[in-house]
Amino acid sequence: MKTPRQRFQELKLIAEQHRNIVDSSQFGIAMDMAILQLLWELPPTDDMQKAAANHWRLMGALSYMKKLAHLGDVAPEKPPVDDGNLDHKA
């Protein structure tokens, strides 16, 4: 089963257009302003529970922004990991 990201990357033209948009300075500015707006709207609090909720809200937004920005990136193939076991095929 393919991940949503893999399915997106199969749409070559759309993935390429997405990369072009993400690489633009306008997109970077919009992303910066969106996160600043989110910070602006977070209510000030002395309550630790509410402060923690604000923190996780911000972390969720940053995680979403990172996934959005890298959705069209094709990850390089990972080299096989040498796990230190003997090669029993030899």
C-alpha positions, -999 to +999 in steps of 0.1 A: +000+000+000+014+034-010+015+063+014-003+096+005+031+111-001+041+084-026+008+088-044+013+126-046+048+121-060+034+098-088+015+129-101+047+142-117+034+175-131+016+184-098+046+174-077+069+195-099+045+225-097+044+221-059+082+221-057+082+253-077+057+270-055+075+258-023+108+272-036+094+306-043+101+335-019+064+343-017+057+308-003+084+312+023+071+346+034+035+333+036+046+303+057+066+327+081+036+350+084+012+321+090+033+308+119+037+344+133-001+348+131-005+316+150+019+328+177+001+361+179-032+344+185-020+321+212-035+333+245-011+343+273-014+321+303+002+312+337-015+278+337+010+251+329-017+229+312-027+257+288+010+266+282+017+229+273-014+229+250-001+261+233+034+245+229+019+213+212-003+235+190+028+253+178+047+220+173+018+206+153+017+236+131+055+234+125+053+197+117+025+204+092+045+232+076+075+209+072+054+181+057+038+205+033+071+220+022+087+186+016+057+167+001+072+168-034+107+159-023+118+124-034+138+108-007+171+092-018+174+054-015+187+043+018+219+022+016+216-012+033+225-011+070+254-033+081+241-049+112+273-066+121+260-101+115+279-128+097+272-133+060+258-169+061+255-169+023+293-170+019 
